Every structure is written in C-alpha cells, then in structure tokens.
C-alpha cells in the first residue's frame, strides 16, 4: 500500500506496504476515572506544566532549549470565540482525555484545541494578536479576559470541564494501551499517524533528537521533502530500532517502534553522541556512493529497502570508512537483484522472517567492501 499525497502537500510518497494497517495486540491493565476541573484550575495547571500539551512544532519555541511536539493549533478565530462564549453562557462543552504519567503529570490525549484556546484567552493573545472576542453576542464583543465584567469572568473561571483520566498499570514500562486509545481518537476529522502519536506520548530528549536528525542534509537529499505527518522521522526511528535491537524484533512493527521509543525516551539506552555518530556517517556514505534515489525502487521511498540498506551500511561503517565507492555501488546493485531480498522488501515486509532476511542480506552485501 502506498501512502497517497494530497494536492496541497509536498510530502514524499513512502511505500510501507502492509505495516500501515497493522493491528496491535491489546491485553492491558488500565485504570480510568472521571474528574471535573474548573477552567481557571486547568489554565493554572497548564501554565505550571502539570498538564502537558505537547507540540508537533519542529523548532524550539522562544525561550525553550528543547524541541516540543504537538498537533498544530488548527482552530480559526470564530471557533475559539464561540468556545469561550459557550462557557460564558454556561453551555455544556465536550470533555477532554488526559493520561496520567509516572511522574504525576497529565498528558493531553484529546482536547488540545480547547485547552490551548483557554490558555490563549487567559494570556490575552491568539496567534500573535490580542485575544478580543468578536464572533459572539453583543454584550461580550470587544472583551478580553481582563476586561470582562467581574461576574462573567467569575462564571468563566468556575465553569467545569469534565476529564477522563487514563493510566496504564500493566505493562508499566511503556504506554502501549494509551497508544491504542490515541490511535482511535479522531480529532478534527483527521486520524493521527503512528509517529505523530509517538512524539506526543513519548515526548522527551529522544523525540527532540529525532527531529534534529531529520534536518541532516544527506538525509533530506535521500528522503526528499519533509513529511507533514512525520513519516520521515518514523523511518529514522525504525533504522535505529532495527540497528540496535533487530534480534528482539517481533511484529507488529508499530509496537516494536513504540517499545524502543519508550525505552530510550530520555536517551538512557543510546546517547545523542552515539546516535549521531551512527546516523550521520551512514546517510552521508549512502548519498555519496549510491545517490539520492538509493531508497527508491520506483518513485516512492521503499521503507523496507531504507531500513535494511541503512542497517547494512551502518554495520559496515563500524569497521571504518568505505573507500571503494565503485565496490559499494556494485554491492548495492547485486543486493537489489537478489530474489530473496526482493521478496523481503516487497511482500509481508513487517513479518519477522522478512525483516531478518533483508537485514542479513544487506549486512552481507557490504561486509567485504573496502
């Protein structure tokens, strides 16, 4: 199956075949309960960092040292105005989903637009402009939070938003059940893609590093235009996971990548220096020796060719730089012509045997290149 490109996107096509439709196993112990929060309490918790609204922005926000991740703020001003007006009028509004993390903080699973609208109104700024109510009843028009009548401001502060809070009890080492809930939530009519969920659910130093690696010049030449749904970042994660832990791979691929991102969330398994020292020479060598279309059998990037080629070349580079560029090119052409490799990169690509076969053949292909 090939991911289709919409008319208004510059995303590169990626052929990940049957992996996009994988179903994750679901045997978990989950605790869920309801809680009612006053609006001013929610805003205070967001400001204090007790409620985390992770961003999908690929650059650090001003004053921050790390990259944040979160779906973009997609509400238009009329939507934001009417949401605030609903609360001022005492109308019921949809609830939110929160995930209780092991550190006691709560991650927003669903309800980002509502919470960010509240935060913007209380702070007085909406998308860089003063947040003045416009698309509302006449007696609220022209009001900011600070200029609301005291009774209206009190009514807004005391408005209640219901939250469903979920916590995964078992397995305790990663949030696989929460991933499933995230995957099934349809926010704004757009289902999230696997890596969009991961960077929100496993936010931290590793997620930030993956975003930085995505700007690597050689990688950008090999992959192409940045993918708005983070497929390019997912393929970097996939290479690293298979390089370090291919021996423990079990399908589905999505769960394998979830486990690795959770395990190395704070770079406790592999450091930034180790990952950069692996990734950057690999992409530079492939681009230099094999060219910008190295991952493409046809027009689309083939995810199975990409992961195996990256692992094969990286394994060879562990012994030192490659000097025989012509020999590397011949090894690559022989690999692509291998019938077993063709099968492992074109059918059932997430099956354990397919993964083992293509990684083994790729490692063997480049092992003796000088």
Secondary structure as a PSIPRED ss2 file (coil, helix, strand):
# PSIPRED VFORMAT (PSIPRED V4.0)

   1 X C   1.000  0.000  0.000
   2 X E   0.000  0.000  1.000
   3 X C   1.000  0.000  0.000
   4 X C   1.000  0.000  0.000
   5 X C   1.000  0.000  0.000
   6 X C   1.000  0.000  0.000
   7 X C   1.000  0.000  0.000
   8 X C   1.000  0.000  0.000
   9 X C   1.000  0.000  0.000
  10 X C   1.000  0.000  0.000
  11 X C   1.000  0.000  0.000
  12 X C   1.000  0.000  0.000
  13 X C   1.000  0.000  0.000
  14 X E   0.000  0.000  1.000
  15 X E   0.000  0.000  1.000
  16 X C   1.000  0.000  0.000
  17 X H   0.000  1.000  0.000
  18 X H   0.000  1.000  0.000
  19 X H   0.000  1.000  0.000
  20 X H   0.000  1.000  0.000
  21 X H   0.000  1.000  0.000
  22 X C   1.000  0.000  0.000
  23 X C   1.000  0.000  0.000
  24 X C   1.000  0.000  0.000
  25 X C   1.000  0.000  0.000
  26 X C   1.000  0.000  0.000
  27 X C   1.000  0.000  0.000
  28 X C   1.000  0.000  0.000
  29 X E   0.000  0.000  1.000
  30 X E   0.000  0.000  1.000
  31 X E   0.000  0.000  1.000
  32 X E   0.000  0.000  1.000
  33 X E   0.000  0.000  1.000
  34 X E   0.000  0.000  1.000
  35 X E   0.000  0.000  1.000
  36 X E   0.000  0.000  1.000
  37 X E   0.000  0.000  1.000
  38 X E   0.000  0.000  1.000
  39 X H   0.000  1.000  0.000
  40 X H   0.000  1.000  0.000
  41 X H   0.000  1.000  0.000
  42 X H   0.000  1.000  0.000
  43 X H   0.000  1.000  0.000
  44 X H   0.000  1.000  0.000
  45 X H   0.000  1.000  0.000
  46 X H   0.000  1.000  0.000
  47 X H   0.000  1.000  0.000
  48 X H   0.000  1.000  0.000
  49 X C   1.000  0.000  0.000
  50 X C   1.000  0.000  0.000
  51 X E   0.000  0.000  1.000
  52 X E   0.000  0.000  1.000
  53 X C   1.000  0.000  0.000
  54 X C   1.000  0.000  0.000
  55 X C   1.000  0.000  0.000
  56 X C   1.000  0.000  0.000
  57 X C   1.000  0.000  0.000
  58 X C   1.000  0.000  0.000
  59 X C   1.000  0.000  0.000
  60 X C   1.000  0.000  0.000
  61 X C   1.000  0.000  0.000
  62 X C   1.000  0.000  0.000
  63 X C   1.000  0.000  0.000
  64 X C   1.000  0.000  0.000
  65 X C   1.000  0.000  0.000
  66 X C   1.000  0.000  0.000
  67 X C   1.000  0.000  0.000
  68 X C   1.000  0.000  0.000
  69 X C   1.000  0.000  0.000
  70 X C   1.000  0.000  0.000
  71 X C   1.000  0.000  0.000
  72 X C   1.000  0.000  0.000
  73 X C   1.000  0.000  0.000
  74 X C   1.000  0.000  0.000
  75 X C   1.000  0.000  0.000
  76 X C   1.000  0.000  0.000
  77 X H   0.000  1.000  0.000
  78 X H   0.000  1.000  0.000
  79 X H   0.000  1.000  0.000
  80 X H   0.000  1.000  0.000
  81 X H   0.000  1.000  0.000
  82 X H   0.000  1.000  0.000
  83 X H   0.000  1.000  0.000
  84 X H   0.000  1.000  0.000
  85 X H   0.000  1.000  0.000
  86 X H   0.000  1.000  0.000
  87 X H   0.000  1.000  0.000
  88 X H   0.000  1.000  0.000
  89 X C   1.000  0.000  0.000
  90 X C   1.000  0.000  0.000
  91 X C   1.000  0.000  0.000
  92 X C   1.000  0.000  0.000
  93 X C   1.000  0.000  0.000
  94 X C   1.000  0.000  0.000
  95 X C   1.000  0.000  0.000
  96 X E   0.000  0.000  1.000
  97 X E   0.000  0.000  1.000
  98 X E   0.000  0.000  1.000
  99 X E   0.000  0.000  1.000
 100 X E   0.000  0.000  1.000
 101 X C   1.000  0.000  0.000
 102 X C   1.000  0.000  0.000
 103 X C   1.000  0.000  0.000
 104 X C   1.000  0.000  0.000
 105 X C   1.000  0.000  0.000
 106 X E   0.000  0.000  1.000
 107 X E   0.000  0.000  1.000
 108 X E   0.000  0.000  1.000
 109 X E   0.000  0.000  1.000
 110 X E   0.000  0.000  1.000
 111 X C   1.000  0.000  0.000
 112 X H   0.000  1.000  0.000
 113 X H   0.000  1.000  0.000
 114 X H   0.000  1.000  0.000
 115 X H   0.000  1.000  0.000
 116 X H   0.000  1.000  0.000
 117 X H   0.000  1.000  0.000
 118 X H   0.000  1.000  0.000
 119 X H   0.000  1.000  0.000
 120 X H   0.000  1.000  0.000
 121 X H   0.000  1.000  0.000
 122 X H   0.000  1.000  0.000
 123 X H   0.000  1.000  0.000
 124 X C   1.000  0.000  0.000
 125 X E   0.000  0.000  1.000
 126 X E   0.000  0.000  1.000
 127 X C   1.000  0.000  0.000
 128 X C   1.000  0.000  0.000
 129 X E   0.000  0.000  1.000
 130 X E   0.000  0.000  1.000
 131 X C   1.000  0.000  0.000
 132 X C   1.000  0.000  0.000
 133 X C   1.000  0.000  0.000
 134 X C   1.000  0.000  0.000
 135 X C   1.000  0.000  0.000
 136 X C   1.000  0.000  0.000
 137 X C   1.000  0.000  0.000
 138 X H   0.000  1.000  0.000
 139 X H   0.000  1.000  0.000
 140 X H   0.000  1.000  0.000
 141 X C   1.000  0.000  0.000
 142 X C   1.000  0.000  0.000
 143 X C   1.000  0.000  0.000
 144 X C   1.000  0.000  0.000
 145 X C   1.000  0.000  0.000
 146 X C   1.000  0.000  0.000
 147 X C   1.000  0.000  0.000
 148 X C   1.000  0.000  0.000
 149 X C   1.000  0.000  0.000
 150 X H   0.000  1.000  0.000
 151 X H   0.000  1.000  0.000
 152 X H   0.000  1.000  0.000
 153 X H   0.000  1.000  0.000
 154 X H   0.000  1.000  0.000
 155 X H   0.000  1.000  0.000
 156 X H   0.000  1.000  0.000
 157 X H   0.000  1.000  0.000
 158 X H   0.000  1.000  0.000
 159 X C   1.000  0.000  0.000
 160 X E   0.000  0.000  1.000
 161 X E   0.000  0.000  1.000
 162 X E   0.000  0.000  1.000
 163 X E   0.000  0.000  1.000
 164 X E   0.000  0.000  1.000
 165 X E   0.000  0.000  1.000
 166 X E   0.000  0.000  1.000
 167 X E   0.000  0.000  1.000
 168 X E   0.000  0.000  1.000
 169 X E   0.000  0.000  1.000
 170 X E   0.000  0.000  1.000
 171 X C   1.000  0.000  0.000
 172 X C   1.000  0.000  0.000
 173 X C   1.000  0.000  0.000
 174 X C   1.000  0.000  0.000
 175 X C   1.000  0.000  0.000
 176 X H   0.000  1.000  0.000
 177 X H   0.000  1.000  0.000
 178 X H   0.000  1.000  0.000
 179 X H   0.000  1.000  0.000
 180 X H   0.000  1.000  0.000
 181 X H   0.000  1.000  0.000
 182 X H   0.000  1.000  0.000
 183 X H   0.000  1.000  0.000
 184 X H   0.000  1.000  0.000
 185 X C   1.000  0.000  0.000
 186 X E   0.000  0.000  1.000
 187 X E   0.000  0.000  1.000
 188 X C   1.000  0.000  0.000
 189 X C   1.000  0.000  0.000
 190 X E   0.000  0.000  1.000
 191 X E   0.000  0.000  1.000
 192 X C   1.000  0.000  0.000
 193 X C   1.000  0.000  0.000
 194 X H   0.000  1.000  0.000
 195 X H   0.000  1.000  0.000
 196 X H   0.000  1.000  0.000
 197 X H   0.000  1.000  0.000
 198 X H   0.000  1.000  0.000
 199 X H   0.000  1.000  0.000
 200 X H   0.000  1.000  0.000
 201 X H   0.000  1.000  0.000
 202 X C   1.000  0.000  0.000
 203 X C   1.000  0.000  0.000
 204 X C   1.000  0.000  0.000
 205 X H   0.000  1.000  0.000
 206 X H   0.000  1.000  0.000
 207 X H   0.000  1.000  0.000
 208 X H   0.000  1.000  0.000
 209 X H   0.000  1.000  0.000
 210 X H   0.000  1.000  0.000
 211 X H   0.000  1.000  0.000
 212 X H   0.000  1.000  0.000
 213 X H   0.000  1.000  0.000
 214 X C   1.000  0.000  0.000
 215 X C   1.000  0.000  0.000
 216 X C   1.000  0.000  0.000
 217 X H   0.000  1.000  0.000
 218 X H   0.000  1.000  0.000
 219 X H   0.000  1.000  0.000
 220 X H   0.000  1.000  0.000
 221 X H   0.000  1.000  0.000
 222 X H   0.000  1.000  0.000
 223 X H   0.000  1.000  0.000
 224 X C   1.000  0.000  0.000
 225 X C   1.000  0.000  0.000
 226 X C   1.000  0.000  0.000
 227 X C   1.000  0.000  0.000
 228 X C   1.000  0.000  0.000
 229 X C   1.000  0.000  0.000
 230 X C   1.000  0.000  0.000
 231 X H   0.000  1.000  0.000
 232 X H   0.000  1.000  0.000
 233 X H   0.000  1.000  0.000
 234 X H   0.000  1.000  0.000
 235 X H   0.000  1.000  0.000
 236 X H   0.000  1.000  0.000
 237 X H   0.000  1.000  0.000
 238 X H   0.000  1.000  0.000
 239 X H   0.000  1.000  0.000
 240 X H   0.000  1.000  0.000
 241 X H   0.000  1.000  0.000
 242 X H   0.000  1.000  0.000
 243 X H   0.000  1.000  0.000
 244 X H   0.000  1.000  0.000
 245 X H   0.000  1.000  0.000
 246 X H   0.000  1.000  0.000
 247 X H   0.000  1.000  0.000
 248 X H   0.000  1.000  0.000
 249 X C   1.000  0.000  0.000
 250 X C   1.000  0.000  0.000
 251 X C   1.000  0.000  0.000
 252 X C   1.000  0.000  0.000
 253 X H   0.000  1.000  0.000
 254 X H   0.000  1.000  0.000
 255 X H   0.000  1.000  0.000
 256 X H   0.000  1.000  0.000
 257 X H   0.000  1.000  0.000
 258 X H   0.000  1.000  0.000
 259 X H   0.000  1.000  0.000
 260 X H   0.000  1.000  0.000
 261 X H   0.000  1.000  0.000
 262 X H   0.000  1.000  0.000
 263 X H   0.000  1.000  0.000
 264 X C   1.000  0.000  0.000
 265 X C   1.000  0.000  0.000
 266 X C   1.000  0.000  0.000
 267 X C   1.000  0.000  0.000
 268 X C   1.000  0.000  0.000
 269 X C   1.000  0.000  0.000
 270 X C   1.000  0.000  0.000
 271 X C   1.000  0.000  0.000
 272 X H   0.000  1.000  0.000
 273 X H   0.000  1.000  0.000
 274 X H   0.000  1.000  0.000
 275 X H   0.000  1.000  0.000
 276 X H   0.000  1.000  0.000
 277 X H   0.000  1.000  0.000
 278 X H   0.000  1.000  0.000
 279 X H   0.000  1.000  0.000
 280 X H   0.000  1.000  0.000
 281 X H   0.000  1.000  0.000
 282 X H   0.000  1.000  0.000
 283 X H   0.000  1.000  0.000
 284 X H   0.000  1.000  0.000
 285 X H   0.000  1.000  0.000
 286 X H   0.000  1.000  0.000
 287 X H   0.000  1.000  0.000
 288 X H   0.000  1.000  0.000
 289 X H   0.000  1.000  0.000
 290 X H   0.000  1.000  0.000
 291 X C   1.000  0.000  0.000
 292 X C   1.000  0.000  0.000
 293 X C   1.000  0.000  0.000
 294 X C   1.000  0.000  0.000
 295 X C   1.000  0.000  0.000
 296 X E   0.000  0.000  1.000
 297 X C   1.000  0.000  0.000
 298 X C   1.000  0.000  0.000
 299 X C   1.000  0.000  0.000
 300 X C   1.000  0.000  0.000
 301 X E   0.000  0.000  1.000
 302 X E   0.000  0.000  1.000
 303 X H   0.000  1.000  0.000
 304 X H   0.000  1.000  0.000
 305 X H   0.000  1.000  0.000
 306 X H   0.000  1.000  0.000
 307 X H   0.000  1.000  0.000
 308 X H   0.000  1.000  0.000
 309 X H   0.000  1.000  0.000
 310 X H   0.000  1.000  0.000
 311 X H   0.000  1.000  0.000
 312 X H   0.000  1.000  0.000
 313 X H   0.000  1.000  0.000
 314 X H   0.000  1.000  0.000
 315 X H   0.000  1.000  0.000
 316 X H   0.000  1.000  0.000
 317 X H   0.000  1.000  0.000
 318 X C   1.000  0.000  0.000
 319 X C   1.000  0.000  0.000
 320 X C   1.000  0.000  0.000
 321 X C   1.000  0.000  0.000
 322 X C   1.000  0.000  0.000
 323 X C   1.000  0.000  0.000
 324 X C   1.000  0.000  0.000
 325 X H   0.000  1.000  0.000
 326 X H   0.000  1.000  0.000
 327 X H   0.000  1.000  0.000
 328 X H   0.000  1.000  0.000
 329 X H   0.000  1.000  0.000
 330 X H   0.000  1.000  0.000
 331 X H   0.000  1.000  0.000
 332 X H   0.000  1.000  0.000
 333 X H   0.000  1.000  0.000
 334 X H   0.000  1.000  0.000
 335 X H   0.000  1.000  0.000
 336 X H   0.000  1.000  0.000
 337 X H   0.000  1.000  0.000
 338 X C   1.000  0.000  0.000
 339 X H   0.000  1.000  0.000
 340 X H   0.000  1.000  0.000
 341 X H   0.000  1.000  0.000
 342 X H   0.000  1.000  0.000
 343 X H   0.000  1.000  0.000
 344 X H   0.000  1.000  0.000
 345 X C   1.000  0.000  0.000
 346 X C   1.000  0.000  0.000
 347 X C   1.000  0.000  0.000
 348 X C   1.000  0.000  0.000
 349 X C   1.000  0.000  0.000
 350 X C   1.000  0.000  0.000
 351 X C   1.000  0.000  0.000
 352 X H   0.000  1.000  0.000
 353 X H   0.000  1.000  0.000
 354 X H   0.000  1.000  0.000
 355 X H   0.000  1.000  0.000
 356 X H   0.000  1.000  0.000
 357 X H   0.000  1.000  0.000
 358 X H   0.000  1.000  0.000
 359 X H   0.000  1.000  0.000
 360 X H   0.000  1.000  0.000
 361 X H   0.000  1.000  0.000
 362 X H   0.000  1.000  0.000
 363 X H   0.000  1.000  0.000
 364 X H   0.000  1.000  0.000
 365 X H   0.000  1.000  0.000
 366 X H   0.000  1.000  0.000
 367 X H   0.000  1.000  0.000
 368 X C   1.000  0.000  0.000
 369 X C   1.000  0.000  0.000
 370 X C   1.000  0.000  0.000
